[in-house]
Amino acid sequence: MSSRIALAAILAQALWIAPLRAQVGSDWIDAAMPQWLEFYRDLHRHPELSFRETRTAGKVAEAFAAAGLTVTRNVGGLGVVGVLENGAGPTLLVRCDMDALPIGERTGLEYMSKLRVEGEDGRVGGVMHACGHDLHMSTVAAAATWLGAHRDRWRGTLVCIGQPAEERAGGAKAMLEDGLLTRFPKPDHAIALHVSADLPAGTIGWCAGPAMANVESVDVLIRGRGGHGAAPHLTIDPIPIACRFVLDLQTIVAREVPPTSPAVVTVGAINGGSKHNIIDAECRLQLTIRSYDEAVHALVKAAIERKAKAAAASSGAPDPELAFSEFTPALVNDAALTARCVAAFRGELGEAAVVAIDPAMVAEDFGRLRLAGVPIHMFRLGTTAQARLDDHAARGVPVPALHSAEYWPDVEPSLRAGVRALAAAACALLPAP
């Protein structure tokens, strides 16, 4: 039996679990919503880039402490860990990420980010929460507050973390290396959420097994011999070599990766030359590679190296230089944990609001916890009102995607659903006697 068929069989059996009764309801959410909407707007107005989330970490730490958690700051850099012990029972880790993106916001919202900062490349540009981390933080902080105020509903230990630098794929690794699983109670389970632009606000999306891809960045330096554009025969032009290499890359997925194993090889940047009549000595490329399977990932890397060397050799150029960096493992949701969370989501929000979704080729470093031996589940939180989705569909225009300057969530229905889903899952995984 294939792994996919086996997984489907497990889920088909596990998802017969009767939906759990609603835990949060709407009364508490109604009363708390003004506070958390303002919390969200404050975070949205003041985004901070990866490894710079000083103010943001402070706001998350304050919220965790106000919920009754014992807070430790500066874990793995700017990471925040809050622990709430509530009798004997399992330990559950709930994670949110805190960093924003170097994108100038163009939403026109009253609370839009107008911040401009200098990036690592020295250029000044805008910063915004284009990936919804502000909503992640607000949802986790509000759910932790509900759990702190309703300790009769659950037993065990709650560990909430605010993780820096998810967008740079370094925050989870840094927190783990700084003792996240040894200095603090080691979780039996870990859950997290991620916003979705194309799911209706108030909807929860779930996926068992591989849900997000592994990813690695590749920097390629192709070297030739420079000279005058009028005498190309005296040079080794790196630009045609780069063009040949880009075309050769297209055959990796099409002809080397098994058709049943998804993979992506994308050339995101190519830079060479400085003037019309100059043949430069170098051309640089930047790639991203993605798959769900470690063996496929290794196959793709080997093929890239082989094709880069072959393209250079065909023109008599030196071997190119390749540097692989920013590896993030695939995010694989535990099947049994997924089933328990889905039952809790259905009990809280109703079956119609909880939908199965397909895996995506985006990446998330939350998957590192699985490699450290912790079963994980990340669900998707719909953030676009159905009326907006319908309007975009009628006009034939896609909804602004994550990492877009125009992305914005319909905050209140999204936050309501996210808080209720997280709190319900926590109660299911930390059951009271």
Secondary structure as a PSIPRED ss2 file (coil, helix, strand):
# PSIPRED VFORMAT (PSIPRED V4.0)

   1 M C   1.000  0.000  0.000
   2 S C   1.000  0.000  0.000
   3 S H   0.000  1.000  0.000
   4 R H   0.000  1.000  0.000
   5 I H   0.000  1.000  0.000
   6 A H   0.000  1.000  0.000
   7 L H   0.000  1.000  0.000
   8 A H   0.000  1.000  0.000
   9 A H   0.000  1.000  0.000
  10 I H   0.000  1.000  0.000
  11 L H   0.000  1.000  0.000
  12 A H   0.000  1.000  0.000
  13 Q H   0.000  1.000  0.000
  14 A H   0.000  1.000  0.000
  15 L C   1.000  0.000  0.000
  16 W C   1.000  0.000  0.000
  17 I C   1.000  0.000  0.000
  18 A C   1.000  0.000  0.000
  19 P C   1.000  0.000  0.000
  20 L C   1.000  0.000  0.000
  21 R C   1.000  0.000  0.000
  22 A C   1.000  0.000  0.000
  23 Q C   1.000  0.000  0.000
  24 V C   1.000  0.000  0.000
  25 G C   1.000  0.000  0.000
  26 S C   1.000  0.000  0.000
  27 D H   0.000  1.000  0.000
  28 W H   0.000  1.000  0.000
  29 I H   0.000  1.000  0.000
  30 D H   0.000  1.000  0.000
  31 A H   0.000  1.000  0.000
  32 A H   0.000  1.000  0.000
  33 M H   0.000  1.000  0.000
  34 P H   0.000  1.000  0.000
  35 Q H   0.000  1.000  0.000
  36 W H   0.000  1.000  0.000
  37 L H   0.000  1.000  0.000
  38 E H   0.000  1.000  0.000
  39 F H   0.000  1.000  0.000
  40 Y H   0.000  1.000  0.000
  41 R H   0.000  1.000  0.000
  42 D H   0.000  1.000  0.000
  43 L H   0.000  1.000  0.000
  44 H H   0.000  1.000  0.000
  45 R H   0.000  1.000  0.000
  46 H C   1.000  0.000  0.000
  47 P C   1.000  0.000  0.000
  48 E C   1.000  0.000  0.000
  49 L E   0.000  0.000  1.000
  50 S C   1.000  0.000  0.000
  51 F C   1.000  0.000  0.000
  52 R C   1.000  0.000  0.000
  53 E C   1.000  0.000  0.000
  54 T H   0.000  1.000  0.000
  55 R H   0.000  1.000  0.000
  56 T H   0.000  1.000  0.000
  57 A H   0.000  1.000  0.000
  58 G H   0.000  1.000  0.000
  59 K H   0.000  1.000  0.000
  60 V H   0.000  1.000  0.000
  61 A H   0.000  1.000  0.000
  62 E H   0.000  1.000  0.000
  63 A H   0.000  1.000  0.000
  64 F H   0.000  1.000  0.000
  65 A H   0.000  1.000  0.000
  66 A H   0.000  1.000  0.000
  67 A C   1.000  0.000  0.000
  68 G C   1.000  0.000  0.000
  69 L C   1.000  0.000  0.000
  70 T E   0.000  0.000  1.000
  71 V E   0.000  0.000  1.000
  72 T E   0.000  0.000  1.000
  73 R E   0.000  0.000  1.000
  74 N E   0.000  0.000  1.000
  75 V E   0.000  0.000  1.000
  76 G C   1.000  0.000  0.000
  77 G C   1.000  0.000  0.000
  78 L C   1.000  0.000  0.000
  79 G E   0.000  0.000  1.000
  80 V E   0.000  0.000  1.000
  81 V E   0.000  0.000  1.000
  82 G E   0.000  0.000  1.000
  83 V E   0.000  0.000  1.000
  84 L E   0.000  0.000  1.000
  85 E E   0.000  0.000  1.000
  86 N E   0.000  0.000  1.000
  87 G C   1.000  0.000  0.000
  88 A C   1.000  0.000  0.000
  89 G C   1.000  0.000  0.000
  90 P C   1.000  0.000  0.000
  91 T E   0.000  0.000  1.000
  92 L E   0.000  0.000  1.000
  93 L E   0.000  0.000  1.000
  94 V E   0.000  0.000  1.000
  95 R E   0.000  0.000  1.000
  96 C E   0.000  0.000  1.000
  97 D E   0.000  0.000  1.000
  98 M C   1.000  0.000  0.000
  99 D C   1.000  0.000  0.000
 100 A E   0.000  0.000  1.000
 101 L E   0.000  0.000  1.000
 102 P C   1.000  0.000  0.000
 103 I C   1.000  0.000  0.000
 104 G C   1.000  0.000  0.000
 105 E C   1.000  0.000  0.000
 106 R C   1.000  0.000  0.000
 107 T C   1.000  0.000  0.000
 108 G C   1.000  0.000  0.000
 109 L C   1.000  0.000  0.000
 110 E C   1.000  0.000  0.000
 111 Y C   1.000  0.000  0.000
 112 M C   1.000  0.000  0.000
 113 S C   1.000  0.000  0.000
 114 K C   1.000  0.000  0.000
 115 L C   1.000  0.000  0.000
 116 R E   0.000  0.000  1.000
 117 V E   0.000  0.000  1.000
 118 E E   0.000  0.000  1.000
 119 G C   1.000  0.000  0.000
 120 E C   1.000  0.000  0.000
 121 D C   1.000  0.000  0.000
 122 G C   1.000  0.000  0.000
 123 R C   1.000  0.000  0.000
 124 V E   0.000  0.000  1.000
 125 G E   0.000  0.000  1.000
 126 G E   0.000  0.000  1.000
 127 V C   1.000  0.000  0.000
 128 M E   0.000  0.000  1.000
 129 H C   1.000  0.000  0.000
 130 A C   1.000  0.000  0.000
 131 C C   1.000  0.000  0.000
 132 G C   1.000  0.000  0.000
 133 H H   0.000  1.000  0.000
 134 D H   0.000  1.000  0.000
 135 L H   0.000  1.000  0.000
 136 H H   0.000  1.000  0.000
 137 M H   0.000  1.000  0.000
 138 S H   0.000  1.000  0.000
 139 T H   0.000  1.000  0.000
 140 V H   0.000  1.000  0.000
 141 A H   0.000  1.000  0.000
 142 A H   0.000  1.000  0.000
 143 A H   0.000  1.000  0.000
 144 A H   0.000  1.000  0.000
 145 T H   0.000  1.000  0.000
 146 W H   0.000  1.000  0.000
 147 L H   0.000  1.000  0.000
 148 G H   0.000  1.000  0.000
 149 A H   0.000  1.000  0.000
 150 H C   1.000  0.000  0.000
 151 R H   0.000  1.000  0.000
 152 D H   0.000  1.000  0.000
 153 R H   0.000  1.000  0.000
 154 W E   0.000  0.000  1.000
 155 R C   1.000  0.000  0.000
 156 G E   0.000  0.000  1.000
 157 T E   0.000  0.000  1.000
 158 L E   0.000  0.000  1.000
 159 V E   0.000  0.000  1.000
 160 C E   0.000  0.000  1.000
 161 I E   0.000  0.000  1.000
 162 G E   0.000  0.000  1.000
 163 Q E   0.000  0.000  1.000
 164 P C   1.000  0.000  0.000
 165 A C   1.000  0.000  0.000
 166 E C   1.000  0.000  0.000
 167 E C   1.000  0.000  0.000
 168 R C   1.000  0.000  0.000
 169 A C   1.000  0.000  0.000
 170 G C   1.000  0.000  0.000
 171 G H   0.000  1.000  0.000
 172 A H   0.000  1.000  0.000
 173 K H   0.000  1.000  0.000
 174 A H   0.000  1.000  0.000
 175 M H   0.000  1.000  0.000
 176 L H   0.000  1.000  0.000
 177 E H   0.000  1.000  0.000
 178 D C   1.000  0.000  0.000
 179 G C   1.000  0.000  0.000
 180 L C   1.000  0.000  0.000
 181 L C   1.000  0.000  0.000
 182 T C   1.000  0.000  0.000
 183 R C   1.000  0.000  0.000
 184 F C   1.000  0.000  0.000
 185 P C   1.000  0.000  0.000
 186 K C   1.000  0.000  0.000
 187 P C   1.000  0.000  0.000
 188 D C   1.000  0.000  0.000
 189 H E   0.000  0.000  1.000
 190 A E   0.000  0.000  1.000
 191 I E   0.000  0.000  1.000
 192 A E   0.000  0.000  1.000
 193 L E   0.000  0.000  1.000
 194 H E   0.000  0.000  1.000
 195 V E   0.000  0.000  1.000
 196 S E   0.000  0.000  1.000
 197 A E   0.000  0.000  1.000
 198 D E   0.000  0.000  1.000
 199 L E   0.000  0.000  1.000
 200 P E   0.000  0.000  1.000
 201 A C   1.000  0.000  0.000
 202 G C   1.000  0.000  0.000
 203 T C   1.000  0.000  0.000
 204 I E   0.000  0.000  1.000
 205 G E   0.000  0.000  1.000
 206 W E   0.000  0.000  1.000
 207 C C   1.000  0.000  0.000
 208 A C   1.000  0.000  0.000
 209 G E   0.000  0.000  1.000
 210 P E   0.000  0.000  1.000
 211 A E   0.000  0.000  1.000
 212 M E   0.000  0.000  1.000
 213 A C   1.000  0.000  0.000
 214 N E   0.000  0.000  1.000
 215 V E   0.000  0.000  1.000
 216 E E   0.000  0.000  1.000
 217 S E   0.000  0.000  1.000
 218 V E   0.000  0.000  1.000
 219 D E   0.000  0.000  1.000
 220 V E   0.000  0.000  1.000
 221 L E   0.000  0.000  1.000
 222 I E   0.000  0.000  1.000
 223 R E   0.000  0.000  1.000
 224 G C   1.000  0.000  0.000
 225 R E   0.000  0.000  1.000
 226 G C   1.000  0.000  0.000
 227 G E   0.000  0.000  1.000
 228 H E   0.000  0.000  1.000
 229 G C   1.000  0.000  0.000
 230 A C   1.000  0.000  0.000
 231 A C   1.000  0.000  0.000
 232 P H   0.000  1.000  0.000
 233 H H   0.000  1.000  0.000
 234 L H   0.000  1.000  0.000
 235 T C   1.000  0.000  0.000
 236 I E   0.000  0.000  1.000
 237 D C   1.000  0.000  0.000
 238 P H   0.000  1.000  0.000
 239 I H   0.000  1.000  0.000
 240 P H   0.000  1.000  0.000
 241 I H   0.000  1.000  0.000
 242 A H   0.000  1.000  0.000
 243 C H   0.000  1.000  0.000
 244 R H   0.000  1.000  0.000
 245 F H   0.000  1.000  0.000
 246 V H   0.000  1.000  0.000
 247 L H   0.000  1.000  0.000
 248 D H   0.000  1.000  0.000
 249 L H   0.000  1.000  0.000
 250 Q H   0.000  1.000  0.000
 251 T H   0.000  1.000  0.000
 252 I H   0.000  1.000  0.000
 253 V H   0.000  1.000  0.000
 254 A H   0.000  1.000  0.000
 255 R H   0.000  1.000  0.000
 256 E C   1.000  0.000  0.000
 257 V C   1.000  0.000  0.000
 258 P C   1.000  0.000  0.000
 259 P C   1.000  0.000  0.000
 260 T C   1.000  0.000  0.000
 261 S C   1.000  0.000  0.000
 262 P C   1.000  0.000  0.000
 263 A E   0.000  0.000  1.000
 264 V E   0.000  0.000  1.000
 265 V E   0.000  0.000  1.000
 266 T E   0.000  0.000  1.000
 267 V E   0.000  0.000  1.000
 268 G E   0.000  0.000  1.000
 269 A E   0.000  0.000  1.000
 270 I E   0.000  0.000  1.000
 271 N E   0.000  0.000  1.000
 272 G E   0.000  0.000  1.000
 273 G C   1.000  0.000  0.000
 274 S C   1.000  0.000  0.000
 275 K C   1.000  0.000  0.000
 276 H C   1.000  0.000  0.000
 277 N C   1.000  0.000  0.000
 278 I E   0.000  0.000  1.000
 279 I E   0.000  0.000  1.000
 280 D C   1.000  0.000  0.000
 281 A C   1.000  0.000  0.000
 282 E E   0.000  0.000  1.000
 283 C E   0.000  0.000  1.000
 284 R E   0.000  0.000  1.000
 285 L E   0.000  0.000  1.000
 286 Q E   0.000  0.000  1.000
 287 L E   0.000  0.000  1.000
 288 T E   0.000  0.000  1.000
 289 I E   0.000  0.000  1.000
 290 R E   0.000  0.000  1.000
 291 S E   0.000  0.000  1.000
 292 Y C   1.000  0.000  0.000
 293 D C   1.000  0.000  0.000
 294 E H   0.000  1.000  0.000
 295 A H   0.000  1.000  0.000
 296 V H   0.000  1.000  0.000
 297 H H   0.000  1.000  0.000
 298 A H   0.000  1.000  0.000
 299 L H   0.000  1.000  0.000
 300 V H   0.000  1.000  0.000
 301 K H   0.000  1.000  0.000
 302 A H   0.000  1.000  0.000
 303 A H   0.000  1.000  0.000
 304 I H   0.000  1.000  0.000
 305 E H   0.000  1.000  0.000
 306 R H   0.000  1.000  0.000
 307 K H   0.000  1.000  0.000
 308 A H   0.000  1.000  0.000
 309 K H   0.000  1.000  0.000
 310 A H   0.000  1.000  0.000
 311 A H   0.000  1.000  0.000
 312 A H   0.000  1.000  0.000
 313 A H   0.000  1.000  0.000
 314 S C   1.000  0.000  0.000
 315 S C   1.000  0.000  0.000
 316 G C   1.000  0.000  0.000
 317 A C   1.000  0.000  0.000
 318 P C   1.000  0.000  0.000
 319 D C   1.000  0.000  0.000
 320 P C   1.000  0.000  0.000
 321 E E   0.000  0.000  1.000
 322 L E   0.000  0.000  1.000
 323 A E   0.000  0.000  1.000
 324 F E   0.000  0.000  1.000
 325 S E   0.000  0.000  1.000
 326 E E   0.000  0.000  1.000
 327 F E   0.000  0.000  1.000
 328 T E   0.000  0.000  1.000
 329 P C   1.000  0.000  0.000
 330 A C   1.000  0.000  0.000
 331 L E   0.000  0.000  1.000
 332 V E   0.000  0.000  1.000
 333 N E   0.000  0.000  1.000
 334 D C   1.000  0.000  0.000
 335 A H   0.000  1.000  0.000
 336 A H   0.000  1.000  0.000
 337 L H   0.000  1.000  0.000
 338 T H   0.000  1.000  0.000
 339 A H   0.000  1.000  0.000
 340 R H   0.000  1.000  0.000
 341 C H   0.000  1.000  0.000
 342 V H   0.000  1.000  0.000
 343 A H   0.000  1.000  0.000
 344 A H   0.000  1.000  0.000
 345 F H   0.000  1.000  0.000
 346 R H   0.000  1.000  0.000
 347 G H   0.000  1.000  0.000
 348 E H   0.000  1.000  0.000
 349 L H   0.000  1.000  0.000
 350 G C   1.000  0.000  0.000
 351 E H   0.000  1.000  0.000
 352 A H   0.000  1.000  0.000
 353 A H   0.000  1.000  0.000
 354 V E   0.000  0.000  1.000
 355 V E   0.000  0.000  1.000
 356 A E   0.000  0.000  1.000
 357 I C   1.000  0.000  0.000
 358 D C   1.000  0.000  0.000
 359 P C   1.000  0.000  0.000
 360 A C   1.000  0.000  0.000
 361 M C   1.000  0.000  0.000
 362 V C   1.000  0.000  0.000
 363 A C   1.000  0.000  0.000
 364 E C   1.000  0.000  0.000
 365 D H   0.000  1.000  0.000
 366 F H   0.000  1.000  0.000
 367 G H   0.000  1.000  0.000
 368 R H   0.000  1.000  0.000
 369 L H   0.000  1.000  0.000
 370 R H   0.000  1.000  0.000
 371 L H   0.000  1.000  0.000
 372 A C   1.000  0.000  0.000
 373 G C   1.000  0.000  0.000
 374 V C   1.000  0.000  0.000
 375 P C   1.000  0.000  0.000
 376 I E   0.000  0.000  1.000
 377 H E   0.000  0.000  1.000
 378 M E   0.000  0.000  1.000
 379 F E   0.000  0.000  1.000
 380 R E   0.000  0.000  1.000
 381 L E   0.000  0.000  1.000
 382 G E   0.000  0.000  1.000
 383 T E   0.000  0.000  1.000
 384 T E   0.000  0.000  1.000
 385 A C   1.000  0.000  0.000
 386 Q H   0.000  1.000  0.000
 387 A H   0.000  1.000  0.000
 388 R H   0.000  1.000  0.000
 389 L H   0.000  1.000  0.000
 390 D H   0.000  1.000  0.000
 391 D H   0.000  1.000  0.000
 392 H H   0.000  1.000  0.000
 393 A H   0.000  1.000  0.000
 394 A H   0.000  1.000  0.000
 395 R H   0.000  1.000  0.000
 396 G C   1.000  0.000  0.000
 397 V C   1.000  0.000  0.000
 398 P C   1.000  0.000  0.000
 399 V C   1.000  0.000  0.000
 400 P C   1.000  0.000  0.000
 401 A C   1.000  0.000  0.000
 402 L C   1.000  0.000  0.000
 403 H C   1.000  0.000  0.000
 404 S C   1.000  0.000  0.000
 405 A C   1.000  0.000  0.000
 406 E C   1.000  0.000  0.000
 407 Y C   1.000  0.000  0.000
 408 W C   1.000  0.000  0.000
 409 P C   1.000  0.000  0.000
 410 D C   1.000  0.000  0.000
 411 V H   0.000  1.000  0.000
 412 E H   0.000  1.000  0.000
 413 P H   0.000  1.000  0.000
 414 S H   0.000  1.000  0.000
 415 L H   0.000  1.000  0.000
 416 R H   0.000  1.000  0.000
 417 A H   0.000  1.000  0.000
 418 G H   0.000  1.000  0.000
 419 V H   0.000  1.000  0.000
 420 R H   0.000  1.000  0.000
 421 A H   0.000  1.000  0.000
 422 L H   0.000  1.000  0.000
 423 A H   0.000  1.000  0.000
 424 A H   0.000  1.000  0.000
 425 A H   0.000  1.000  0.000
 426 A H   0.000  1.000  0.000
 427 C H   0.000  1.000  0.000
 428 A H   0.000  1.000  0.000
 429 L H   0.000  1.000  0.000
 430 L C   1.000  0.000  0.000
 431 P E   0.000  0.000  1.000
 432 A C   1.000  0.000  0.000
 433 P C   1.000  0.000  0.000
